[in-house]
Amino acid sequence: MKSITRLLLAFTCTLALCGCSDTAPTETEVSTPMVMASNYPLAFFAEQIGGNQFEIRAPFPPDGDPAFWKPSVEAITAMQQADLLLLNGASYESWLKTSSLPSAILVDTSAGFEEQHIKVRTTSHSHGADGAHEHAATAFTTWLDIDLAIQQAQAVQNALIRLRPDKEVLFSSNFTAVSSELQQLDSDIRRIIGNSTMPVVYSHPVYQYFQRSYKINGKSVHWEPEQPLTKAMLEEFQELLSEHPAQWMIWEGEPLPESVLVLEALGVRSIVISPCGNVPEEGDYFSVMQQNVNALKQAYQTKP
């Protein structure tokens, strides 16, 4: 995670200087392939599998949700210079259809399981600091189904091998290590949830693949963790509880303390299951996923 964070800072500097310098690239810069990724999970997989053989860059800002990022002209120009651009696919990159990028560098990591993409209704609403946005007609947080995350990591591995076929043994070994850790996470989640039919509510409609994979009995609202709950939101929530008596709210980020207290007064406790779409403030993808596992233990193994 730290190296990707440094590259985010480096990328900001690159954009600031784009087109303003006549300095020729160094030999190291020329010889090290540059790989960009449209979200943090893909950047993390590339870093773990590729090791120090690539310069891994995350072109999106370090705050906000990359799914709703709209690249500037400068960002598009920088992405055009990449040797690979790893895409999540499944409608994640809404900006792609209006961007001029070389098709040869694009790698859609979810194309291999397109038949498993989940179709949803298009909805539009406000998303905190990201402002108003529209949820696409295809659910895009594919990596929350760990089986699909493994397939995406394998697509990353295959793309890196095409860039550096001389390092195939190294990349294959690194992928095996990543896959093993992902399989352990998947096993832990399945063991914790088991055959439970316990109803839960999601704060945001981003858990479709998570729900399908682990057979969770969940319904979603459209709340933001950093925004206070309004009277109208709570009235709608209580109506939902009347038909879906959940005792747990699954948030995508840390909710306001007052929101937690209000929900507790209604008999609903809170946990955070982070999609980890952007670079975490602490730890890395695996540590955030482990925190998610621990949160699930709290919800599914706590007696009412």
C-alpha positions in Angstrom: 0.0 0.0 0.0 2.8 2.5 0.9 4.4 2.2 -2.5 1.1 2.8 -4.3 0.5 5.8 -2.1 3.9 7.2 -3.1 3.0 6.7 -6.7 -0.3 8.6 -6.2 1.8 11.5 -5.0 4.3 11.1 -7.8 1.4 11.0 -10.3 0.0 14.3 -8.9 3.5 15.8 -9.6 3.5 14.2 -13.0 0.2 15.9 -13.9 1.4 19.2 -12.6 4.4 19.0 -14.9 2.8 17.3 -17.8 4.0 19.0 -21.1 6.1 21.5 -19.3 9.5 19.8 -19.3 11.9 19.0 -22.1 14.0 16.7 -19.9 14.5 13.3 -21.5 13.4 10.3 -19.5 16.1 8.4 -17.7 17.2 4.9 -18.8 15.4 3.4 -15.7 12.2 5.2 -16.6 12.3 3.9 -20.1 13.1 0.3 -19.2 10.5 -0.1 -16.4 7.0 -0.8 -17.8 4.3 1.4 -16.3 1.1 -0.2 -15.2 -2.0 1.8 -14.2 -5.1 0.5 -12.5 -8.6 2.0 -12.2 -9.1 1.0 -8.6 -7.0 0.0 -5.6 -7.7 -3.8 -5.6 -6.3 -4.1 -9.1 -3.3 -1.9 -8.3 -2.7 -4.0 -5.2 -2.9 -7.3 -7.2 -0.5 -5.8 -9.8 2.0 -4.8 -7.1 1.8 -8.1 -5.3 2.1 -10.2 -8.5 4.5 -8.0 -10.4 6.8 -7.1 -7.5 9.4 -4.6 -8.5 9.3 -5.4 -12.2 6.8 -2.6 -12.9 6.0 1.0 -11.9 2.4 0.7 -10.5 0.4 3.8 -10.7 -3.1 4.6 -9.4 -4.3 7.6 -11.5 -7.4 8.4 -9.3 -7.3 10.8 -6.4 -6.5 9.4 -2.9 -9.9 10.3 -1.6 -13.4 9.5 -2.8 -14.6 6.5 -4.7 -12.7 5.7 -7.9 -15.9 4.2 -9.3 -17.3 7.8 -9.6 -14.0 9.5 -10.6 -14.1 11.5 -13.8 -10.5 11.8 -15.2 -9.3 15.2 -16.3 -7.7 15.7 -19.7 -4.3 15.6 -18.0 -5.2 12.2 -16.4 -6.3 10.8 -19.7 -3.1 12.0 -21.3 -1.0 10.3 -18.6 -3.0 7.0 -18.9 -2.3 7.1 -22.6 1.4 6.7 -21.8 0.9 3.5 -19.7 2.1 0.1 -21.0 -1.0 -1.4 -19.4 -4.3 0.0 -18.0 -6.0 -2.5 -15.7 -9.8 -2.0 -15.8 -12.3 -3.5 -13.4 -15.0 -3.7 -16.1 -18.6 -4.4 -15.3 -19.5 -0.7 -16.0 -17.0 0.5 -13.3 -15.2 2.9 -15.6 -18.1 5.0 -16.9 -15.6 7.4 -18.4 -14.0 4.8 -20.7 -16.5 5.2 -23.6 -15.7 8.9 -24.0 -11.9 8.6 -23.5 -9.4 8.1 -26.3 -7.1 5.3 -25.0 -5.1 2.8 -27.1 -7.1 -0.5 -27.1 -3.8 -2.4 -26.9 -3.1 -1.3 -23.4 -6.6 -2.0 -22.0 -7.2 -5.1 -19.8 -10.7 -5.7 -18.7 -10.2 -8.0 -15.7 -13.8 -9.0 -15.3 -14.4 -9.8 -19.0 -13.7 -13.5 -18.3 -16.8 -13.9 -16.2 -19.1 -11.4 -18.0 -21.9 -13.9 -17.8 -21.8 -13.5 -14.0 -22.2 -9.8 -14.1 -25.2 -8.7 -12.0 -27.7 -6.4 -13.7 -29.3 -3.8 -11.5 -31.7 -0.8 -11.9 -30.0 2.5 -12.7 -30.3 4.9 -9.7 -29.1 8.5 -9.2 -28.4 10.2 -5.9 -25.8 12.2 -4.0 -22.6 10.5 -2.8 -21.0 12.7 -0.2 -18.0 14.5 -1.4 -18.3 12.9 -4.8 -21.5 14.8 -5.4 -24.5 13.5 -7.3 -23.9 10.3 -9.3 -25.6 7.5 -11.1 -25.3 3.8 -10.2 -24.9 2.0 -13.5 -27.1 -0.8 -14.8 -24.4 -3.4 -14.0 -23.2 -3.9 -10.4 -19.4 -3.2 -10.4 -17.9 -4.2 -7.0 -17.1 -7.6 -8.4 -14.1 -8.2 -6.1 -16.3 -8.5 -3.0 -17.0 -12.0 -4.3 -13.6 -13.4 -3.5 -13.9 -16.1 -6.2 -14.3 -13.3 -8.8 -11.4 -11.4 -7.2 -9.2 -14.4 -7.8 -10.2 -14.4 -11.4 -9.4 -10.7 -11.7 -6.0 -11.3 -10.0 -5.3 -14.0 -12.6 -6.2 -11.6 -15.4 -3.7 -9.2 -13.9 -1.1 -12.0 -13.9 -1.7 -12.9 -17.5 -1.4 -9.3 -18.6 1.9 -8.8 -16.7 3.3 -12.0 -18.3 2.4 -10.6 -21.7 4.5 -7.5 -20.8 7.4 -9.5 -19.3 7.3 -13.1 -20.5 10.8 -13.6 -19.1 9.3 -13.3 -15.6 6.5 -15.8 -16.0 7.8 -18.1 -13.3 8.1 -15.2 -10.8 4.6 -13.8 -11.6 3.0 -17.3 -11.4 4.6 -17.9 -8.0 3.4 -14.5 -6.7 -0.1 -15.1 -8.1 -0.2 -18.4 -6.3 0.6 -16.6 -3.0 -2.1 -14.0 -3.6 -4.7 -16.6 -4.6 -3.9 -18.6 -1.5 -4.5 -15.7 0.8 -7.7 -14.8 -1.1 -8.9 -18.4 -0.8 -8.4 -18.2 2.9 -10.5 -15.1 3.2 -13.2 -16.7 1.2 -13.1 -19.8 3.4 -13.3 -17.6 6.5 -16.3 -15.7 5.3 -18.2 -18.8 4.3 -17.5 -20.4 7.6 -18.7 -17.4 9.6 -21.9 -16.9 7.6 -22.6 -20.5 7.1 -26.3 -21.1 6.3 -27.5 -18.1 8.3 -30.6 -16.4 7.0 -30.2 -13.5 9.4 -31.5 -10.3 7.8 -29.1 -7.4 7.4 -29.3 -3.9 5.8 -26.6 -2.4 3.6 -26.0 1.3 3.8 -25.3 1.5 0.1 -26.1 -0.7 -3.0 -22.6 -2.0 -3.6 -22.8 -5.4 -2.0 -24.5 -7.4 -4.8 -21.7 -9.8 -5.6 -20.9 -10.2 -1.9 -24.6 -11.1 -1.2 -24.9 -13.5 -4.1 -21.6 -15.3 -3.3 -22.2 -15.8 0.4 -26.0 -16.1 0.3 -26.6 -13.2 2.6 -30.2 -12.1 3.4 -29.8 -8.4 2.8 -31.6 -5.3 1.6 -30.1 -1.9 0.8 -30.7 1.7 1.5 -28.9 4.7 0.0 -27.1 6.2 2.9 -23.6 7.8 3.2 -21.6 7.1 6.4 -20.5 10.7 6.7 -24.0 12.3 6.4 -26.4 12.7 9.3 -29.6 10.7 9.2 -32.8 12.7 8.4 -36.3 12.1 9.6 -37.3 11.0 6.2 -34.5 8.5 6.0 -35.4 7.0 9.4 -39.1 6.7 8.5 -38.2 4.9 5.3 -35.8 2.7 7.3 -38.4 1.8 9.9 -40.8 0.8 7.1 -38.1 -1.5 5.7 -37.5 -3.0 9.1 -41.2 -3.9 9.4 -40.8 -6.4 6.5 -37.1 -7.1 6.9 -36.3 -7.2 10.7 -32.6 -6.6 10.5 -30.5 -6.2 13.7 -27.3 -5.2 11.8 -26.4 -2.4 9.4 -23.5 -3.0 7.1 -21.8 0.3 6.3 -19.2 0.8 3.5 -17.3 3.3 5.7 -17.1 4.4 9.3 -20.5 6.0 10.2 -21.1 9.1 12.3 -21.3 8.2 16.0 -24.7 9.8 16.2 -26.0 7.6 13.4 -24.8 4.5 15.3 -26.6 5.7 18.4 -29.8 6.4 16.5 -29.8 2.9 14.9 -29.0 1.3 18.3 -32.2 2.9 19.7 -34.0 1.1 16.9 -32.3 -2.2 17.9 -29.9 -2.1 14.9 -26.1 -2.4 15.5 -23.5 -1.3 13.0 -20.4 -2.9 11.4 -18.2 -1.7 8.6 -17.5 -4.0 5.5 -15.2 -1.8 3.4 -15.2 -2.5 -0.4 -11.7 -1.0 -0.3 -12.0 0.6 -3.7 -9.4 3.2 -2.8 -6.0 3.1 -1.1 -6.7 2.7 2.7 -5.3 5.2 5.2 -3.7 2.3 7.0 -2.7 -1.2 6.0 -3.4 -2.8 2.6 -6.1 -4.7 0.8 -5.5 -7.9 2.8 -5.6 -6.2 6.2 -8.8 -4.4 5.3 -10.4 -7.6 4.1 -9.3 -9.2 7.4 -11.0 -6.3 9.3 -14.1 -7.2 7.2 -13.9 -10.8 8.3 -13.6 -9.7 12.0 -16.7 -7.4 11.5 -18.7 -10.3 10.1 -17.7 -12.4 13.1 -19.2 -9.7 15.3 -22.5 -9.7 13.5 -22.9 -13.4 12.8 -21.4 -14.9 16.0 -22.9 -12.4 18.5 -26.0 -13.8 20.3 -29.0 -11.5 20.0 
